[in-house]
């Protein structure tokens, strides 16, 4: 199975290079790498200088410069479109490091007839589990990371995770041709956040099946691009605004009848999440995103300075 590895970068050359070097050690050798750089000419040039056109195993590396900052889902769509003949596409965050066996184990799981997309074990830097998969709570417009905080030595039950998850975490997910053809591209109008959840929920509605491979481990250095890993009162405007806005966009797109209740729950949770920690600036960011979600505002945030 030929896999095209898609990585979306935004002025984080070191992250992308680290990710590609980890992919290069994969025991599954039938792959290529496509990188969509959203950060402009200088970043594209820097990546081109930092990475070879061919890896040690003979795999090609293509670096595509986006027309502007088209966001994560827009970049994923570019990566997939650049490799139309692949058998599968592995979406990887630039701030990830897959273990050498991860790609091969995902391929083996995807090669069966019982799933169309598959995720694995995402690990924090400290070795604890970030997620095995995710469950979207449609009435409250919130995501739950399955397995969060478990030790890396834990042995998750594949059947249990597959029965519970309704989305795969976009930091590492592999899809096959059937998924691509039936579901279509990611929603670029989300820009970043919740796009993988909407993609998977849309897939489930169209009869696709989501798998989980416990032997496919990927380390995720979470939030290096957006700043989302910072302490609550230091978190910047962009991730908070987009998380709150896109929760409501996803609800509107996938569960429109639940929007009034989900919007009310989201509003309460903004205060519960930030106000009790004295993060009043972050409350304002969240309210701004919530209001634009109510208004169905999409695309790049209005305050984002174009580059």
NUTORMI-835955 format. One record per residue (C-alpha): residue in one letter; z, x, y. Coordinates in steps of 0.2 Angstrom, whole numbers, plus 2048, in hexadecimal, padded with zeros to 3 digits. Layout:
AZXY
...
# end
This chain:
X800800800
X7FB807811
X80880581E
X805806831
X81580B839
X81680484B
X82280B858
X82380586A
X829812877
X82E811889
X831822891
X83C827882
X83283687B
X84183E872
X84582D869
X83382B863
X83183D85D
X84183C853
X83B82B84C
X82A832847
X831842840
X83D837835
X82E82D82F
X82583D82B
X83184081D
X82E830814
X82C830802
X81E823803
X80F82D80A
X80282080D
X80581B81F
X7FF81E831
X80981E841
X804814851
X80E816861
X80C80A86F
X81381387F
X81880688C
X81E813899
X80E8188A2
X8038278A3
X8108358A4
X81A82E894
X80982D88B
X80583E88F
X81684588A
X81583C879
X804843876
X80A854879
X81A85286F
X81284B85F
X803851854
X7F4846851
X7F884983E
X80884B835
X80C858828
X80784B81A
X7F6848822
X7FB83782A
X7F383383B
X7FD83084B
X7F5826858
X7FD824869
X7F7815873
X7FB813886
X7FE80188A
X7F67FA89A
X8087F88A1
X8197F489B
X8157E688F
X8267E5887
X82B7E8875
X8227DA86D
X8127DD877
X8137EF871
X8167EA85F
X8067DF860
X7FC7EE866
X8027F9858
X7FD7EB84B
X7EC7E9853
X7E97FB853
X7EA7FB840
X7E17EC83A
X7DD7F2829
X7EF7F7824
X7F77EE815
X8087ED81E
X80F7F182F
X8207F8831
X8287F5842
X834802847
X83F804857
X83C81585F
X84F81885E
X84F81784B
X84F82483D
X84A81D82C
X85082681D
X84282E812
X843821805
X843812811
X83080F813
X82D810800
X83B8047FC
X8357F8809
X8237F9802
X8297F67F0
X8337E77F5
X8247E0800
X8187E37F1
X8207D57E7
X81A7C37E9
X82A7BC7F0
X82B7C2802
X81F7C5810
X82A7CF81C
X8397DA817
X8477E3820
X8547F081A
X8657F781F
X8677FB831
X875808834
X87E80D844
X880820848
X89281F841
X88B819830
X891807831
X8857F982F
X87C7F283E
X8737E4833
X86C7E0823
X8637D282B
X8667C4837
X86B7B1838
X8657A7847
X87279A84C
X86678D854
X87478185B
X87C78F865
X86D79A868
X8767A9861
X8717B7854
X87D7BD846
X87A7CE83E
X87D7CD82C
X8887DB825
X88D7E1836
X89B7EF836
X89A7F1823
X89B80381D
X88B80C818
X89280D806
X8927FA804
X8867F37F7
X87F7E37FF
X8797D57F4
X8667D37F6
X8667C17F1
X8747BC7FC
X86D7C480B
X85C7BC808
X8637AB806
X86C7AD817
X8607B6822
X8547AD82D
X84D7BC836
X84B7CE834
X8517DB841
X8437E184B
X8497F384B
X8427F5839
X8387E7831
X8287E8826
X81B7DA825
X80C7D881A
X7FB7D181D
X7FF7BF819
X80D7BF826
X8027C6833
X7F47BA830
X7FF7AA82E
X80B7AE83C
X8017B7849
X8087C3856
X8197C585D
X81C7BB86D
X8187C787B
X81F7BB888
X8317BF882
X82F7D1888
X83E7D887E
X84C7D0874
X84B7C1868
X8397C4864
X83C7C9852
X8477BA84F
X83A7AE856
X82C7B784C
X8367B583C
X83B7A383F
X82979F843
X8257A7832
X83179D828
X82A78D830
X819792829
X81F796818
X8227A8818
X8317B080F
X83C7BE816
X8437CC80A
X8517D880B
X8507EA803
X8627F2802
X85B8037FE
X85180480E
X85D80C81B
X85981082D
X86481783A
X86380E84A
X86981785A
X86B806862
X867803874
X86081487A
X85280C884
X85A7FC88C
X86C80288E
X8727F3883
X87E7FE879
X889802889
X89A7FB88C
X89A7E9891
X89D7EC8A4
X8907F98A5
X8827F089C
X8737EF8A8
X86A7DF8AE
X85A7E08A3
X8627DE891
X86E7D1896
X8617C78A0
X8557C7892
X8617C3884
X8677B488D
X8567AE893
X84D7B1882
X85B7A8878
X855798881
X84379C880
X84579E86D
X84E78E86C
X841785876
X83378C86B
X83B78A85A
X84977C85C
X84477286B
X84F763867
X85E76F867
X85B776878
X86876C882
X876770876
X871782874
X86F785887
X88177E88A
X88878987C
X87F798883
X886795894
X89879488D
X8957A4883
X88F7AE893
X8A07AB89A
X8A97AE88A
X8A07BE887
X8A17C6899
X8AE7BD8A4
X8BC7C0899
X8B97D389A
X8B77D28AD
X8A57D68AC
X8A07CA8BA
X8907D38BF
X88A7D18AD
X88F7BE8AE
X8837BD8BC
X8757C68B2
X8787BA8A4
X8777AB8AF
X8677B18B7
X85F7B28A5
X8667A28A0
X85F7998AF
X84E7A08AC
X84F79B89A
X85278A89F
X84378B8AB
X83879289D
X8357A28A6
X82C7AF89B
X8257C089C
X82C7CF8A4
X83C7CB8AF
X8387C88C1
X8437D68C7
X83B7E38BC
X8327F08C7
X8207F28C0
X81B8048BB
# end
